[in-house]
Amino acid sequence: MMANSCGYTIWLRRSQNLLRLSQLQENMISGTHRTHSVRNYKVSVVGAAGGIGQPLSLLLKQNPLIKELSLHDRTNVKGVNMDLSHICTATKVESFQGEDPASLVDALHDSNIVVVPAGMPRKPDMTRDQLLGANGEVAISVSRAMCAACPKALVAYITNPLNTVVPIAAETMKSLGCYDPKRMFGVTTLDIVRARTFLAQRLKLDPAEVNIPVIGGHAGITILPLLSLCSPKLCATPDEWKALTHRIQEAGTEVVKAKAGGGSATLSMAYAAAHFVNSLLRGLKGESGVVECSYVASDVTEAAFFSTPLELGPEGIKKNLGLPKMSDDEKEQLKKMIPELKTSIAAGIDFAQEAICCAKIAEAEAKAKALKKKNDKCKKK
Ligand SMILES: NC(=O)c1ccc[n+]([C@@H]2O[C@H](COP(=O)([O-])OP(=O)(O)OC[C@H]3O[C@@H](n4cnc5c(N)ncnc54)[C@H](O)[C@@H]3O)[C@@H](O)[C@H]2O)c1
């Protein structure tokens, strides 16, 4: 494991761009965004009619870099499309609805970025395996459709359990011969958005002035906010540090409890995802120094997928900036999370392998059936 203080310096310098999207939106609202010439990209949202999908699509409809917004959902997406299409920005919106793979392929055709908030949120009585059973299929169907419709697109998964969903998608794309690890991301931006907010409250500052990297994964102890690198510096007792770390790791539960059965974080997640997509777009158009933390294929730890600061570019990940310099306590927390991450990743690989195997059997059965039909026809003649 290599401490990379240079990477962290770049991270600090660049992470001021976190609020850039809102500045962009302010400009748009005040009418100062005459940026038609840069409106170049097609972004698709899979799960666009959901709790995250709708506000995310609303924010993306306002992004001046997006030429075309393609919305896909199993249900109810036509109304979302009609509603958004009345907003007076030049982004063209279209929608595709249905469970059949063809509707997804049509939606994703020639996308530059695919964002995936499809799938159900975890319910209080649900085990991780049950959630994986429900949402693992999303990663498989999106991967298959992307290989057919937009193999060079960047894909950003939001669907939970994220630590497992991204490995499922990677394994599926690998089996189809169209996997590029530089183009696949698990969105962990909400952990950073929350860390900045909570630390700003503690430091009595505007969140725009606070920076902190959050590394690892996106569940419980795999979320590791590096409080020792908080800028401005955080002076607190060890107990306070522990409490802040715990709050950031369990912030999703605060929202689930407050919504009392009405779902999980949707609005803050939409904000975080819209920010992340904007950073991907800035990288695509060749802007230099765009840095984000994201859960990606990685060799900086023993876990095959891990979130560290990444420099983004026209091909997705330009450079993994590696592990920032950590305190001894943070190094200990990192050690503790690795077995959990490895288990989640292994579960994803198993899930994908099983689906690949089933798909091969189904394909062989279909071929055998077709052959039998042909033979029967010949015999009759
Ligand atoms: N990464 C994060 O930080 C983070 C934060 C919050 C929530 N989440 C996750 O995001 C996901 C969505 O949450 P939500 O609150 O928007 O849920 P939701 O139930 O409100 O919306 C999900 C949408 O996905 C659609 N959908 C489901 N399967 C689909 C498929 N195969 N193809 C197309 N559309 C499909 C549903 O019809 C629905 O409209 C959940 O898995 C949740 O756990 C992630």
Ligand as a Chemical Component Dictionary entry (heavy atoms), coordinates in Angstrom:
data_LIG
# 
_chem_comp.id                   LIG 
_chem_comp.type                 NON-POLYMER 
_chem_comp.pdbx_formal_charge   0 
_chem_comp.three_letter_code    LIG 
# 
loop_
_chem_comp_atom.comp_id 
_chem_comp_atom.atom_id 
_chem_comp_atom.alt_atom_id 
_chem_comp_atom.type_symbol 
_chem_comp_atom.charge 
_chem_comp_atom.model_Cartn_x 
_chem_comp_atom.model_Cartn_y 
_chem_comp_atom.model_Cartn_z 
_chem_comp_atom.pdbx_ordinal 
LIG N1  N1  N 0  -24.897 4.650  -4.113  1  
LIG C1  C1  C 0  -25.538 5.321  -3.175  2  
LIG O1  O1  O 0  -24.959 6.156  -2.455  3  
LIG C2  C2  C 0  -27.030 5.118  -2.952  4  
LIG C3  C3  C 0  -27.765 5.997  -2.139  5  
LIG C4  C4  C 0  -29.134 5.816  -2.025  6  
LIG C5  C5  C 0  -29.759 4.758  -2.667  7  
LIG N2  N2  N 1  -29.014 3.902  -3.421  8  
LIG C6  C6  C 0  -29.634 2.771  -4.161  9  
LIG O2  O2  O 0  -30.225 3.248  -5.372  10 
LIG C7  C7  C 0  -31.242 2.325  -5.796  11 
LIG C8  C8  C 0  -32.525 3.064  -6.169  12 
LIG O3  O3  O 0  -33.086 3.690  -5.052  13 
LIG P1  P1  P 0  -34.484 4.495  -5.158  14 
LIG O4  O4  O 0  -34.748 5.041  -3.821  15 
LIG O5  O5  O -1 -34.464 5.400  -6.349  16 
LIG O6  O6  O 0  -35.480 3.284  -5.471  17 
LIG P2  P2  P 0  -36.945 3.351  -6.166  18 
LIG O7  O7  O 0  -37.584 2.052  -5.889  19 
LIG O8  O8  O 0  -37.639 4.606  -5.784  20 
LIG O9  O9  O 0  -36.605 3.466  -7.721  21 
LIG C9  C9  C 0  -35.987 2.441  -8.420  22 
LIG C10 C10 C 0  -36.466 2.514  -9.862  23 
LIG O10 O10 O 0  -35.759 1.510  -10.590 24 
LIG C11 C11 C 0  -36.680 0.888  -11.489 25 
LIG N3  N3  N 0  -36.134 -0.432 -11.829 26 
LIG C12 C12 C 0  -35.967 -1.500 -11.039 27 
LIG N4  N4  N 0  -35.396 -2.507 -11.715 28 
LIG C13 C13 C 0  -35.211 -2.048 -12.978 29 
LIG C14 C14 C 0  -34.665 -2.607 -14.153 30 
LIG N5  N5  N 0  -34.204 -3.867 -14.160 31 
LIG N6  N6  N 0  -34.612 -1.844 -15.269 32 
LIG C15 C15 C 0  -35.084 -0.575 -15.268 33 
LIG N7  N7  N 0  -35.626 0.014  -14.181 34 
LIG C16 C16 C 0  -35.679 -0.714 -13.049 35 
LIG C17 C17 C 0  -37.993 0.827  -10.726 36 
LIG O11 O11 O 0  -39.108 0.683  -11.608 37 
LIG C18 C18 C 0  -37.975 2.194  -10.027 38 
LIG O12 O12 O 0  -38.578 3.196  -10.815 39 
LIG C19 C19 C 0  -31.410 1.348  -4.629  40 
LIG O13 O13 O 0  -30.713 0.160  -4.908  41 
LIG C20 C20 C 0  -30.776 2.082  -3.459  42 
LIG O14 O14 O 0  -30.336 1.215  -2.448  43 
LIG C21 C21 C 0  -27.688 4.077  -3.598  44 
# 
loop_
_chem_comp_bond.comp_id 
_chem_comp_bond.atom_id_1 
_chem_comp_bond.atom_id_2 
_chem_comp_bond.value_order 
_chem_comp_bond.pdbx_ordinal 
LIG N1  C1  SING 1  
LIG C1  O1  DOUB 2  
LIG C1  C2  SING 3  
LIG C2  C3  SING 4  
LIG C2  C21 DOUB 5  
LIG C3  C4  DOUB 6  
LIG C4  C5  SING 7  
LIG C5  N2  DOUB 8  
LIG N2  C6  SING 9  
LIG N2  C21 SING 10 
LIG C6  O2  SING 11 
LIG C6  C20 SING 12 
LIG O2  C7  SING 13 
LIG C7  C8  SING 14 
LIG C7  C19 SING 15 
LIG C8  O3  SING 16 
LIG O3  P1  SING 17 
LIG P1  O4  DOUB 18 
LIG P1  O5  SING 19 
LIG P1  O6  SING 20 
LIG O6  P2  SING 21 
LIG P2  O7  DOUB 22 
LIG P2  O8  SING 23 
LIG P2  O9  SING 24 
LIG O9  C9  SING 25 
LIG C9  C10 SING 26 
LIG C10 O10 SING 27 
LIG C10 C18 SING 28 
LIG O10 C11 SING 29 
LIG C11 N3  SING 30 
LIG C11 C17 SING 31 
LIG N3  C12 SING 32 
LIG N3  C16 SING 33 
LIG C12 N4  DOUB 34 
LIG N4  C13 SING 35 
LIG C13 C14 SING 36 
LIG C13 C16 DOUB 37 
LIG C14 N5  SING 38 
LIG C14 N6  DOUB 39 
LIG N6  C15 SING 40 
LIG C15 N7  DOUB 41 
LIG N7  C16 SING 42 
LIG C17 O11 SING 43 
LIG C17 C18 SING 44 
LIG C18 O12 SING 45 
LIG C19 O13 SING 46 
LIG C19 C20 SING 47 
LIG C20 O14 SING 48 
# 
